[in-house]
Amino acid sequence: MPHCHLRSALLPWLLLVAPALAAPPAPLAPEHLSVERLPPKTPHWVYVYDAAFYNELDARVHLFDGDTYRRLGQIDTGFVPGVNLSPDGATTVVATTYFARGSHGARTDVVEFWDNANLSLKGEIVLPTKRAETGPSLFQVAYSADAHFVYASYVTPAASFGVLDPASRKVIGEIDTAGCVLVIPSGPNRVSSLCESGRLLTVTLDAQGHEASRAMSEPFFDPDKDPIFVQGIPTNEGYAFLSFLGEVHPVDLRGAQPAFAPTWSLVTSAEKEHWRPGGDQVGAIHRALGRLYVPMHQGGEGTHKDGGTEIWVFDISSRRRIARWPVQPLGLSRILAVGVSQDSAPILFLASDKADVAVLDAQTGHLKHTERHLGQTPWTFFNP
């Protein structure tokens, strides 16, 4: 009788197990990784440089859509990178450093080329281990105007720059700059570097990327009395450099040598040394409208890294301030970076010291959207 009960208890279990033993399930189909293409770019896309200051080995570039307020993707950019866009906006170029064991080990300096159609890596050039590692700037790595060359800034602490061929993925050579730093391209074959004397050294290259000539300009600012921010702002003629005390230094780079227009001031005599520009990207210019946007704050000497509590808007042709936009009523903390789209309906991008990115109407200052915590430390905008 006990055996009958045992058979009765086992029978349902056997009925369940038997089909499984007889017919194993079909294997899962293997997954195939793919890369999606981004939608067609718009004038309101912006590449946001995030220095990842709290873990600097892992800097990023985030692609953000200023119309849909969506994060479209990101590029991993290594340790204290230099970032820029190709003249046609199709490629993001990144000069960066990697260490074999994360924070230490064998060092590799490299320039990477990222396809902006799908944010995938499409090539690289290995550099000598002397890449300049600085705060964000347009001038750590840059294309020539015709995209035939790429220039990478070197500091060892001796200053020089590398000339690279992006087509063949090769280093062409190295140009000594005699203590002048960074790479400010102009035209297809000229590079200027900032000197501690307040001058610009300009090197002209031949068609093969070798030095053909060089010349030193007269001083255009006094580094002892009023230094400039190295984050130059693109203009129709070249770049505008802002000084710590709020002077604007326009530099025309269309000719064989730089030409310096008269300086003008962001501040009145009463405001001078009380209101100052500050942050990491200290100005943006809408070139067709002739509008300059600057984050300004009240502070004394040594506060040039403090972000702006107001955005001041200037008409460049009249050199007149036309608006002041306080950022606190917008729910924003101090502004460290500012960028503007270049279309006929421009939007202004602001990055705060709380890692928020705000989108404003660039003509009215109306707040359209705030993206909270876009990365760790968004310090520079690149707009194609």
VEXDREN-2710 file (C-alpha; in Angstrom, 1 decimal):
% VEXDREN-2710
k/r/px/py/pz
1/MET/0.0/0.0/0.0
2/PRO/2.8/2.5/0.8
3/HIS/4.3/1.8/-2.7
4/CYS/1.0/2.8/-4.3
5/HIS/1.0/6.2/-2.5
6/LEU/4.6/6.8/-3.6
7/ARG/3.8/6.0/-7.2
8/SER/0.8/8.4/-7.0
9/ALA/3.0/11.2/-5.6
10/LEU/5.7/10.8/-8.2
11/LEU/3.4/10.5/-11.2
12/PRO/2.6/14.2/-11.6
13/TRP/6.2/15.2/-11.2
14/LEU/7.3/12.7/-13.8
15/LEU/4.6/13.9/-16.2
16/LEU/6.1/17.4/-15.8
17/VAL/9.7/16.5/-16.1
18/ALA/9.5/14.0/-18.9
19/PRO/8.7/16.5/-21.7
20/ALA/11.6/18.7/-20.6
21/LEU/14.0/15.8/-20.7
22/ALA/12.7/14.6/-24.0
23/ALA/12.6/18.0/-25.8
24/PRO/15.2/20.7/-24.7
25/PRO/14.2/24.2/-25.6
26/ALA/15.7/25.8/-28.7
27/PRO/18.7/28.0/-28.1
28/LEU/18.2/31.7/-27.9
29/ALA/19.0/33.6/-31.1
30/PRO/22.3/35.4/-30.8
31/GLU/22.2/39.1/-30.5
32/HIS/23.9/41.3/-33.1
33/LEU/25.2/44.6/-32.0
34/SER/24.4/47.5/-34.3
35/VAL/25.1/51.3/-34.4
36/GLU/22.1/53.6/-35.0
37/ARG/22.5/56.7/-37.1
38/LEU/21.4/60.0/-35.6
39/PRO/18.6/61.9/-37.2
40/PRO/19.5/64.8/-39.5
41/LYS/21.4/67.5/-37.4
42/THR/19.8/70.8/-36.8
43/PRO/21.3/74.2/-35.9
44/HIS/20.1/73.7/-32.3
45/TRP/22.2/70.6/-31.6
46/VAL/25.1/71.3/-29.2
47/TYR/28.1/69.3/-28.1
48/VAL/28.6/69.8/-24.4
49/TYR/32.1/69.2/-23.1
50/ASP/31.9/67.6/-19.6
51/ALA/35.3/67.6/-17.9
52/ALA/34.1/65.1/-15.3
53/PHE/36.1/67.0/-12.8
54/TYR/35.5/64.6/-9.9
55/ASN/36.8/61.7/-11.9
56/GLU/38.9/63.3/-14.6
57/LEU/39.9/60.0/-16.3
58/ASP/36.4/59.8/-17.7
59/ALA/35.6/63.1/-19.5
60/ARG/32.7/63.1/-21.9
61/VAL/31.1/65.0/-24.7
62/HIS/27.3/64.9/-24.6
63/LEU/25.2/65.7/-27.7
64/PHE/22.1/67.6/-26.7
65/ASP/19.1/68.7/-28.8
66/GLY/18.0/72.3/-27.9
67/ASP/14.6/71.8/-29.6
68/THR/13.5/68.4/-28.2
69/TYR/15.6/68.7/-25.0
70/ARG/16.8/65.1/-25.5
71/ARG/20.3/63.8/-24.9
72/LEU/21.1/62.1/-28.2
73/GLY/24.3/60.4/-27.3
74/GLN/27.8/60.8/-25.9
75/ILE/31.5/60.4/-26.7
76/ASP/33.9/59.1/-24.1
77/THR/37.0/61.4/-24.2
78/GLY/39.6/60.2/-21.7
79/PHE/41.7/62.4/-19.5
80/VAL/41.6/66.2/-19.7
81/PRO/40.8/66.2/-23.4
82/GLY/41.0/68.9/-26.0
83/VAL/37.8/68.9/-28.2
84/ASN/36.8/70.6/-31.4
85/LEU/34.6/70.1/-34.5
86/SER/35.7/69.8/-38.1
87/PRO/34.8/72.8/-40.4
88/ASP/31.8/70.9/-41.8
89/GLY/30.6/69.7/-38.4
90/ALA/30.8/66.1/-39.5
91/THR/33.6/65.0/-37.2
92/THR/34.4/65.6/-33.5
93/VAL/38.2/65.6/-33.0
94/VAL/39.5/64.7/-29.5
95/ALA/43.1/65.1/-28.3
96/THR/43.3/63.0/-25.1
97/THR/45.4/60.8/-22.9
98/TYR/45.0/57.2/-21.6
99/PHE/47.0/55.3/-19.0
100/ALA/47.4/51.5/-19.2
101/ARG/46.1/51.0/-15.6
102/GLY/43.5/53.7/-15.4
103/SER/45.2/56.4/-13.4
104/HIS/48.8/55.2/-13.9
105/GLY/50.9/53.0/-16.1
106/ALA/52.1/53.5/-19.7
107/ARG/50.8/56.8/-21.1
108/THR/49.3/57.1/-24.6
109/ASP/48.5/60.4/-26.2
110/VAL/46.2/60.3/-29.1
111/VAL/44.0/62.3/-31.4
112/GLU/40.7/60.6/-32.1
113/PHE/38.2/61.2/-34.9
114/TRP/34.5/60.6/-34.1
115/ASP/31.8/60.3/-36.8
116/ASN/29.0/62.7/-35.8
117/ALA/26.5/60.7/-37.9
118/ASN/26.5/57.9/-35.3
119/LEU/29.1/59.0/-32.6
120/SER/31.4/56.1/-33.5
121/LEU/35.2/56.2/-33.5
122/LYS/36.5/56.2/-37.1
123/GLY/40.2/56.6/-36.6
124/GLU/43.1/57.9/-34.5
125/ILE/46.6/59.3/-34.6
126/VAL/49.0/58.4/-31.8
127/LEU/51.0/61.4/-30.6
128/PRO/54.2/61.9/-28.8
129/THR/53.5/61.9/-25.1
130/LYS/53.6/65.7/-24.8
131/ARG/50.0/66.8/-25.4
132/ALA/49.0/70.0/-23.5
133/GLU/46.5/69.2/-20.7
134/THR/44.7/72.4/-20.0
135/GLY/41.3/73.8/-19.1
136/PRO/38.7/73.7/-21.9
137/SER/39.5/75.9/-25.0
138/LEU/39.0/75.9/-28.7
139/PHE/42.8/75.9/-29.1
140/GLN/44.1/72.6/-27.7
141/VAL/43.3/70.9/-30.9
142/ALA/42.0/72.4/-34.1
143/TYR/41.4/71.9/-37.8
144/SER/42.8/74.2/-40.5
145/ALA/40.0/76.0/-42.4
146/ASP/40.2/73.6/-45.3
147/ALA/40.4/70.5/-43.0
148/HIS/43.7/69.5/-44.6
149/PHE/45.6/69.7/-41.3
150/VAL/44.9/69.2/-37.6
151/TYR/47.0/70.9/-35.0
152/ALA/47.6/69.7/-31.5
153/SER/49.1/71.8/-28.7
154/TYR/52.2/70.4/-26.9
155/VAL/53.7/71.4/-23.5
156/THR/56.6/69.5/-21.9
157/PRO/57.0/72.3/-20.4
158/ALA/58.6/73.5/-23.7
159/ALA/55.9/74.7/-26.0
160/SER/55.3/73.5/-29.5
161/PHE/52.5/72.0/-31.7
162/GLY/52.0/69.0/-33.8
163/VAL/50.9/69.1/-37.4
164/LEU/48.7/66.1/-38.3
165/ASP/47.3/64.7/-41.6
166/PRO/43.8/63.6/-40.8
167/ALA/43.5/61.8/-44.2
168/SER/46.5/59.5/-43.8
169/ARG/46.2/59.5/-40.0
170/LYS/49.9/60.5/-39.6
171/VAL/51.9/63.0/-37.7
172/ILE/53.6/65.3/-40.2
173/GLY/55.9/67.2/-37.9
174/GLU/56.3/69.4/-34.9
175/ILE/56.7/73.2/-34.8
176/ASP/58.6/74.9/-31.9
177/THR/56.8/78.0/-30.6
178/ALA/59.4/79.4/-28.3
179/GLY/57.3/79.6/-25.2
180/CYS/54.0/80.6/-26.9
181/VAL/51.1/78.1/-26.4
182/LEU/47.9/76.8/-28.0
183/VAL/46.9/76.5/-31.7
184/ILE/44.7/79.3/-33.1
185/PRO/44.2/78.4/-36.8
186/SER/43.5/80.9/-39.6
187/GLY/43.1/80.1/-43.2
188/PRO/44.4/76.9/-44.7
189/ASN/48.0/77.1/-43.5
190/ARG/48.5/79.6/-40.6
191/VAL/48.6/78.9/-36.8
192/SER/48.9/81.6/-34.1
193/SER/50.0/80.9/-30.5
194/LEU/49.6/83.1/-27.4
195/CYS/52.8/84.4/-25.8
196/GLU/53.4/85.5/-22.2
197/SER/54.4/88.9/-23.5
198/GLY/50.9/89.6/-24.8
199/ARG/51.9/89.0/-28.4
200/LEU/50.8/86.4/-31.0
201/LEU/53.4/84.2/-32.8
202/THR/52.1/83.3/-36.2
203/VAL/53.6/80.4/-38.2
204/THR/52.8/79.9/-41.9
205/LEU/53.0/76.4/-43.2
206/ASP/53.7/75.1/-46.7
207/ALA/51.5/72.7/-48.6
208/GLN/53.2/69.7/-46.9
209/GLY/52.7/71.1/-43.4
210/HIS/56.2/72.2/-42.7
211/GLU/57.1/75.7/-41.5
212/ALA/57.6/78.2/-44.2
213/SER/57.8/81.4/-42.1
214/ARG/57.0/83.0/-38.8
215/ALA/56.4/86.4/-37.3
216/MET/55.8/87.9/-33.9
217/SER/53.1/90.6/-33.5
218/GLU/53.2/93.7/-31.3
219/PRO/51.6/93.2/-27.8
220/PHE/47.8/93.4/-27.9
221/PHE/47.2/93.1/-24.2
222/ASP/49.2/93.6/-21.0
223/PRO/49.4/90.3/-19.1
224/ASP/50.6/92.0/-15.9
225/LYS/47.9/94.6/-15.7
226/ASP/44.9/92.9/-17.3
227/PRO/45.3/89.3/-18.6
228/ILE/43.0/87.8/-21.2
229/PHE/41.0/84.6/-21.1
230/VAL/42.4/82.1/-23.6
231/GLN/38.9/81.0/-24.5
232/GLY/38.7/83.0/-27.7
233/ILE/35.2/83.7/-29.1
234/PRO/34.8/83.1/-32.9
235/THR/33.9/86.2/-34.9
236/ASN/33.5/86.8/-38.7
237/GLU/37.1/88.1/-38.8
238/GLY/38.8/85.8/-36.3
239/TYR/38.4/85.8/-32.6
240/ALA/37.5/88.2/-29.7
241/PHE/39.4/87.7/-26.5
242/LEU/37.9/89.1/-23.2
243/SER/40.2/90.3/-20.4
244/PHE/39.8/89.7/-16.7
245/LEU/38.6/93.3/-16.2
246/GLY/36.1/93.2/-19.1
247/GLU/38.0/94.6/-22.1
248/VAL/37.2/93.2/-25.5
249/HIS/40.2/92.5/-27.8
250/PRO/39.1/91.8/-31.4
251/VAL/41.7/90.0/-33.5
252/ASP/41.4/89.9/-37.3
253/LEU/43.1/86.8/-38.6
254/ARG/42.1/87.1/-42.3
255/GLY/45.5/88.4/-43.4
256/ALA/49.0/87.0/-43.4
257/GLN/49.5/88.5/-39.9
258/PRO/47.0/89.3/-37.2
259/ALA/45.4/92.8/-37.1
260/PHE/44.2/94.2/-33.8
261/ALA/41.1/96.4/-33.8
262/PRO/40.6/99.0/-31.0
263/THR/39.6/97.5/-27.7
264/TRP/36.3/98.3/-26.0
265/SER/34.9/97.7/-22.6
266/LEU/32.0/95.6/-21.3
267/VAL/31.8/97.8/-18.2
268/THR/31.4/101.5/-17.5
269/SER/33.9/103.4/-15.4
270/ALA/31.6/103.0/-12.4
271/GLU/31.3/99.3/-12.9
272/LYS/35.0/98.6/-13.6
273/GLU/36.7/96.3/-11.1
274/HIS/33.2/95.6/-9.6
275/TRP/31.6/93.7/-12.4
276/ARG/33.7/91.1/-14.3
277/PRO/33.4/88.3/-16.8
278/GLY/34.2/84.9/-15.5
279/GLY/33.8/81.1/-15.9
280/ASP/35.2/78.6/-18.3
281/GLN/33.5/79.7/-21.6
282/VAL/33.2/83.4/-21.0
283/GLY/31.4/84.5/-24.1
284/ALA/29.5/83.6/-27.2
285/ILE/28.8/85.7/-30.4
286/HIS/25.9/85.4/-32.8
287/ARG/27.9/86.4/-35.8
288/ALA/25.0/87.4/-38.1
289/LEU/23.1/89.4/-35.5
290/GLY/26.3/90.9/-34.0
291/ARG/25.3/90.0/-30.5
292/LEU/27.8/89.2/-27.7
293/TYR/26.7/87.2/-24.6
294/VAL/28.8/87.3/-21.5
295/PRO/28.3/85.8/-18.0
296/MET/29.1/88.6/-15.6
297/HIS/29.5/88.7/-11.8
298/GLN/30.5/91.1/-9.1
299/GLY/33.9/90.3/-7.6
300/GLY/37.5/91.4/-7.1
301/GLU/40.8/90.2/-8.3
302/GLY/41.1/86.5/-8.5
303/THR/37.4/85.8/-9.2
304/HIS/37.9/85.2/-13.0
305/LYS/36.8/81.6/-12.5
306/ASP/33.6/82.6/-10.7
307/GLY/30.5/82.1/-12.8
308/GLY/28.1/84.8/-13.9
309/THR/25.1/85.9/-11.9
310/GLU/23.8/87.8/-15.0
311/ILE/24.1/87.4/-18.7
312/TRP/25.0/90.7/-20.4
313/VAL/24.1/91.2/-24.0
314/PHE/26.0/93.6/-26.2
315/ASP/25.5/95.0/-29.7
316/ILE/29.0/94.7/-31.2
317/SER/28.7/97.3/-33.9
318/SER/27.7/100.0/-31.4
319/ARG/29.6/98.5/-28.5
320/ARG/26.6/99.0/-26.3
321/ARG/25.0/96.8/-23.7
322/ILE/21.4/96.1/-24.7
323/ALA/20.2/93.7/-22.0
324/ARG/21.0/92.3/-18.6
325/TRP/19.4/88.9/-17.7
326/PRO/19.8/87.8/-14.1
327/VAL/19.9/84.0/-13.9
328/GLN/18.6/83.5/-10.3
329/PRO/15.0/84.2/-11.3
330/LEU/15.4/81.5/-13.9
331/GLY/16.2/79.0/-11.2
332/LEU/19.9/78.8/-12.1
333/SER/23.1/79.1/-10.1
334/ARG/26.3/80.8/-11.4
335/ILE/26.9/80.4/-15.2
336/LEU/30.2/78.9/-16.2
337/ALA/29.7/78.5/-19.9
338/VAL/27.6/80.1/-22.6
339/GLY/27.0/79.2/-26.3
340/VAL/24.6/80.4/-29.0
341/SER/23.3/78.8/-32.2
342/GLN/24.0/80.6/-35.4
343/ASP/20.7/80.3/-37.2
344/SER/18.0/83.0/-37.7
345/ALA/16.0/81.8/-34.6
346/PRO/18.9/81.5/-32.2
347/ILE/18.9/79.8/-28.8
348/LEU/21.3/80.5/-26.0
349/PHE/22.8/77.7/-24.0
350/LEU/23.9/78.3/-20.4
351/ALA/25.8/75.8/-18.2
352/SER/25.7/76.4/-14.4
353/ASP/28.1/75.4/-11.6
354/LYS/25.4/72.9/-10.6
355/ALA/25.7/71.1/-13.9
356/ASP/22.4/72.4/-15.2
357/VAL/22.1/73.3/-18.9
358/ALA/19.4/75.9/-19.7
359/VAL/18.0/76.8/-23.1
360/LEU/16.9/80.4/-23.7
361/ASP/15.6/82.4/-26.5
362/ALA/18.7/84.3/-27.6
363/GLN/16.8/87.5/-28.5
364/THR/14.5/87.8/-25.5
365/GLY/16.2/85.9/-22.7
366/HIS/13.0/83.8/-22.2
367/LEU/13.7/80.5/-20.5
368/LYS/12.6/77.6/-22.7
369/HIS/14.0/74.6/-20.8
370/THR/16.4/73.5/-18.0
371/GLU/18.1/70.2/-18.2
372/ARG/19.2/69.2/-14.7
373/HIS/22.5/67.6/-14.2
374/LEU/23.8/67.2/-17.7
375/GLY/26.9/65.4/-16.8
376/GLN/29.2/66.4/-13.9
377/THR/30.9/69.6/-15.0
378/PRO/29.7/71.0/-18.3
379/TRP/32.2/73.6/-19.2
380/THR/32.1/74.3/-22.9
381/PHE/29.6/74.3/-25.8
382/PHE/30.4/73.4/-29.4
383/ASN/27.8/74.3/-31.9
384/PRO/28.1/72.9/-35.4
END
